[in-house]
Amino acid sequence: MLGNFVRDKMNGAQMIAAPINKDWIEEGDPRASLAILAYSDDRAASTMLWECTAGKFTWRYAIDETIYFLDGEVTISVAGQAPRTYGAGDSIHFSRGAVATWEVKTFIRKVAFCRSVLPRPFIAARFLARAVYHRLRGRRDGLAAAPAFG
């Protein structure tokens, strides 16, 4: 640990089995594993290393996930869009509620930045509280109504 605000335990993280829901598998026998690299103090955000062997499955996202692919290749299909192939250096974002079909030819490895999303009433309350706070401080440049970064 480098202090209260920096975590340095990512090197040498152990990969553990992370089986894909059997009901989601459409073809093959994909074997997934992951290592949790870091997480926020409130556990709402985490960073994971994830890898998977060949297979086809449909993933249902219960959280927001931003992905950066490190190795391998995967074709991802989302309803209403043409399938797209991703590999090392590519990135994609899935919002909570998204459904995507993954077809891994041989192997894929990614870093996933995951975030649990607050229920909509809490988001609205936070937005209102921030707007009131900025108004009380005299900020009238439009940022009180639409903050750029949360």
Summary of the structure (lengths in Angstrom):
residues: 150
radius of gyration: 18.9
end to end distance: 27.3
largest distance: 60.0
contacts: 367
relative contact order: 0.17
helix: 13%
strand: 47%
